[in-house]
Amino acid sequence: MKLLGFITALAALASAVPQPVQRSSGVPSSDGLSKRATLCGPQEYLETFWFLVKNGISEAASDDGSQCTTVVGQFASLLRWSTSFTWSGASSRPRSFSRADRWRFQVTALFEYHSLATNWKWSYTGSDVKATVLFGITGGGNGAPLPGSSCRTATPDWSLQVWLGKYGDVAPASTTGSPISIANIGSHTFDVYKATKSSLATYTFVANTTVTDYRGDAIDFVRWLVANEGYTNSTCVLSFSAGTEIFEGTDATFNTAQLSAEQFVRPVAEPVPPIATTRTTTYVPTPMPTPTCVPKWGQCGGIGFVPDGHDESRDWTSAVGDNSGRCS
C-alpha cells in the first residue's frame, strides 16, 4: 500500500494557496484559549508564528465522514492542536493529512545545519482507527539560487517520513515491500523503506515501537541518507511538516499536546569588503552626558536611563539600548 498524501502535500507546500480563516501576526499570548480556532473546511488553515496548521482533507475524500481541527494556540515555540474525525468505510488512500507545516523555514544546505531540534508529544483515541503519525522532511538541490544561502529553490527530489506511530493495516511506500535497512537514530530503532516515483525518492522510517513523546534532532535522518544512500552534505533541506494521515476511524481524536521544530544553522559567510588604503578617517567619539537619575532596566544591558516623556508601562524589551542619558 502506497501513501501518496504526504508526498503530494509536501511537494506542493511552497506553492499551495490555502483558504485562510484566521491570521495571527505574532506569538499568541499565554492565554491559549483566546487564540482557539476550529477548522472544518477541506483546505482551511490557521497561521501561527511558526506553523501553518491545516485540516488537510483530501479532494478524493467522499461524503462518508467529517473532520475538524482545533488549534488551541502557540506558547513560545510550542504548538497545541487536535483533530477529531469520523470516517466510515474501508479506504486504501488517506482521507486527510491533518498537519502543521513549519513556515518561516530557512532553506539551507545540510552542511550548514547544527540541528533541527524537534519536540512532539501526542496521543490518539477512538475506535477502528486506521492512521499514521509522522513528521516529514523534503530536500533537493536544483533550481534558482536563494540570496544569502548556498541553496536553491527546488522541486524536491527526495523526501523522508518518520512514522512515530501507526494504527490498523497501514504499510509504507516501498518498491520491494521489505525494509532496505535498519536505522538506530537517537534512542529509537526504525525499519527503513524506499520507493521511487518519477524522480522523487521516498524514504520511510517506521519506529519499531510507538513513540508518543519524541525529542530529538530531525536532521539526523537526513544525515542517515548521506551516510547510507549516496546523498551529499550539499543537499538542501526544503520543508518540515508533522501530523497524521487518516484513513478511517469512529469518534477518533488525534491530540498534539506540544510540537516544536527549531532550526539551528551556521550563518553563511559574507564577502569581506576590501581594506581602504587611499585615505584615513579619524573618529572622535561624542562624550556621553552625565545622568542625574537612577538607571532603569540596567539588568538588561546598556545604560537604560529613562528619557523625558518615556512611558514606563511599555514592554521592557523595547527599552534595551534606550541609552540617551536624558532624565526627567
N, C-alpha and C positions, 0 to 999 in steps of 0.2 A: 504494500500500500504506500503510495507516494503522497507526501504532504507538500502541496504547492502553494498553500495560502501564505505561509511565512515568506517564501521566496518572492512571490508576487508583491507582497506588501512592502518588503524591504527594498526591492528593486525600484519601486515607484515612490519611495519615501521623499526623495528630493523634489519630484515634480508634481506630486499629488496636490490637489486643491480641495480639501475637505470643507464641509459647511460648518462655520463657527456658530456656537450657541452662546458662548461667553468668553471674554478675554480677561486675562489678568496681566497687568503690566509689570508686576514685580512679585517678590516672595510674599505669599499670604501671611497674615498675622498669625499669632499663636492660637487665635480663636478659629480653629479649623471649620467649625460648623457654619461660620459666616461666609465661607467660600464653597460650601457644598453645592454641587450641581449634578443633575441626573440627565444622562444622555440615552435616548431610546431610538433615535433615528439611525439608519444604517451607517451613515458617514458623519454623524455628529462627533465633535471633539471639543475638548476643553484645553486651553493653553494655560500652563503654569510657568513658573520661571525657568524650569529646567526640562519639562516634559510636555509633549502633546499627548493627552490621554484620549484614546479613540474607542468608540463602541465596536466598530470594525465588523459589522455584519456583511457577509458575502453577498454579492449580487445574485449568486446562484441559490441562496437560501430561499426555501419555499415559505408558504404561509402557515406551516405546521408548528409554529412556535413563536417565542418572543424573547427579547433580551434587553436589559437596560444596564448601564454602567453609571455608578455613582462615584464622583470624586469628592473625597472628604476635604482634602487640602494638602498643601505642601508646607512642611515645617522645617525651616532651614533647607537642607538638601534632601530631606526625606519626604517622599510622596506616599499618600494613602489613597487607595481606591478599591472598589469592589464591583463585580459583575454578577448579576442574578439572571437566570435564564431557565426556560423550559423549551427543549427541542425534542419533539417526539418522532419516532420512526428511525429506522437504521439509515446511516449515511456513510458512504466511503470517502466523502470530501468534507472538510470543515465547514460548518455553518458560519463561523465567525473567527476572527482573530482579535480579541479584546486585548489592548496593549497600551503601553506607554512608550512612545518614541522619544529618545533623547534628542533634544534640539539644543541650539547654541553649542553645537558639537564641532570641535576643531578638527577638521580633516588633516591628518598628518601621517607621516610615514612611521612604520613600526620602530625604526632605529631611534626616532625622536621620543618615544614613549618611555616614561618611567613606570607608570601603571595606569590602569583603569579600575579603580577601587570600586567594587560592586558589593552592595549590601541589600539582600532581598529576603524578607520574611513574609510567608504567605500560607494560606490554608484553603482547603476545598471541603464543601459539604454538599449533600444531595444524594439522590438515588439514580442508578442506571447511568452514571456519568461516563462518557467517553471523551477524553480530552488529554491534552498535553500542557505542561507548564514549562516555558522555555525562555531563555534570552538568546539573542542572536546578534551577530556582527557581520557586516559585509565589507568587502575590500576590492581594490582594483588598482591599476597603475597607468592607464592610458586616458588621455583627454587633454583639455586645456589647462595650462599652468594656473595655479592659485597664488595670488600675491602673498608674500610672507610665509610661504610654505614650500617644502620640497615636493609636495603632492600636486596632482592634477584632478580636476573634476572628472568623474569617470562613471560609466556604467559598470556595476560590479562584475568581476569575473570569478569571484569566489564568495561563498557565504558559509557561515558556520552557525549551527544551532546547538545550544546546550540544554538538553532535556533534564530538568531537575525532578520532574515527576510525570508519570503517565498513568491514565486510568482507562480501563477497557482494552479492547482489541485494537491497539494502535501500533503501527510499525513505522520506522523512519524510512525516508527515501534511500534506496540502495540499488546499485546495479546488480549485485550478486545475491542480495538477501542475507548476507553474512557480514559480520564485522571485519574490517580490514586491519584492525589493531585494537589494543587495549591501552588506554592512557591513564596514568596516575598524575593528576593535576591538583595541586593543593593537598587537601586531606581526603580527596574523593577519587574513586575509580570509575572510568567510563568505557563503554564499548563504543568504538568509532566506526561509523558507516559512511560510505561515499556514494554519490550519484552525480551524473553529469547530464545536463540538459542544454543543448546547443553549446555555447561557450562558457556556461556557468557551472562551476564545480561546487557541489553542496556537501558539507561535512556535518554529520550529526553525532554529537557526543551524548550518549544515553547513560545517565547515572545508574550504577548497579543497585543503589537503594535511593528511596525518595529523599530529597534534600529540601526541607521546608524552611530552613534558616541558612541561607548561603551567604558567606562572607569570603571574598577572595578577589584576586586580580584577574579580570576577564581577559586581559591581554595575553595571559599565559596560554590561552587556547590558540591564539594567533601564532605565538612563538612555537607551539607544538607543530603547527603546519609548516613553519620554516624548517624545523628540525627533522621533520619526517616526510613532507610532501613536496619538497623542492622549491618552495617559495623563498624569497629573499627578504632581508630586513628593509628593503626599499619599498615593499608592498604598502599600499596606503589603506588606512582604516577609514571607512566612509560613514558608517552609521552604527547605532546601537538601539535595540528595542528589547522590551521584556513584556511577557503577557501569557495568555492562554489561548490555544487553538481548541475550539469547541466543536464537537461533532454531534453529541446528543446528551440528554440528561433531563431529569424532572426535579423541579423546585430546587435547583442547584445554585450555589453561590461560590464564586472564587473571590477570596479576600486577600488584598495586599495590605499588611499592617505597616510595612515600610519598604521603600525602594529608593536606592541612590546609586548613581553611577558617575563617579568623579574622575575627570581626566587630570593626569599629572604628566606634562610633556616638557621636554627640554626646548628652550626657545631656539628658533632658527637664527644663526649668526647673521648679523647685519654687516654690510661692507664698511670697512674702516675708511673714513674720509682722509684725503691726503693732508699731510702736515704742511701748514703755511710756512714758507721760507722767505717771502719777499717783504714782509712787514712785521712789526712788533706792536702789540696792543697792550697798554698798561691799564690795569683795572684798579681803581681805588674804591674800596667798599664804603658805603654810607654808614656813619655811626648809627647804632640803634638808639632810639630815645629811651631815657630812663623812666621805667614805670613807677607810678605812685600809688598803685593799688595791689591787692593780693591777687596772685595769678589764679586763673581758673583752668580746669582740665589739665593741670600740669602733669598728671599721671599719664596723659595721652601722648606726651612728647611735644617738643617745641615750647614756646613761651606761653602762648594761650591766654593773654590778658583780654579783658572784656572791653571792646571799643564802645564809643558813645552810641547810644541808641540800640545797643545789642539786646536781642530777645533771648533771655536765658532759658526760656522754655523749649527752644528748638533742640532737635536731636543732637546729642553730644558729638556724634561722628562728624557733623558739619563744622564743628568748631576746631578740629585738629588743624593746625597750621595757621589759625587766625592770630597772627603774632604782630599786629600793628603797634602794640605797646601804648595805644591811646586809651586813657582810662577816664571814667566818669567821676 
